[in-house]
């Protein structure tokens, strides 16, 4: 089963995401802001697509993360609709 959480807001938490396992996860078009730590990988080799997302604290540069066409401001259609 694939992890998918697109067009979402990960915000105002100690950790936006504890990403400890999985491959080819889909987190595209998502806003990441106000977290103490947006993504904690804990040294595990995981892969995910974070393209077209907004990271207030800067785009993560982990091996296995796809980060293309990153947003420069919050994604407008992310969150509750």
N, C-alpha and C positions, 0 to 999 in steps of 0.2 A: 504494500500500500504506500502510495506517495504522499508526502506532506505538501499541502497547498494552503497558503494563507495570503491571497492576493487582495489588493485594494483595501488594505487594513491599516489601522493605526496601532503601533506598538509604542506606548508612551507612559511616562511617569511611574516607572517601576525601578526596582534595583537592577533587574535584568530584563531587557526587552525580550530576549530569547536565549534559552539555554539549549544550544544546538549540539548535542552530544552524540547523535547517531543519525544515519540516513544519507541517502544519496539522491541527487536530482530533485531536491525540494524546490518548490516554487513560491517565492516571496516577492514577485514582481509588483510594481505600482503600489508600494507600501510606504507609509511615513514612519520614521523612527525618530522620536524626539523626547526629551525630558527624562531619559533613562540614565541611571548611574553608569550602566554598561549596556550598550545596545545588543551585542551578541557575545556570548561566552561559548567558546568552542572546546575548552578543556583539553586541547592538544589532540583531539580525535580528528581523523581525516574524514570530513563530511563534505558534501557538495550541494550547492544550491544556487539558484538564479535570483539575484536581487536587482536586476536591471529595472530601469525606469523608476526607481525608488528614491526617496528623499531621506538623507541622514543629516540631522542638524549638527551632530558632532563630527562629521566627516565620514566618508565612505570607507568601510572596512577593506583591508587588503589581504585577506587570507587566501592561501592556496585552495583551489577548488570552488571559489566563489566567482560567479559571473556577475560583472557590474558594468553593463553597457548603457549608454544614454541616460546617465543618472540625472534626476530632477534637481534643479537649483532652488526650488521652493516646494512646499508641501503639495502632494498630489491631491487635486481638488475633489476627485470622486472616491477617495478612500474613506473608510469608516462606515458608520451606520447609514443606510440608504432607505 
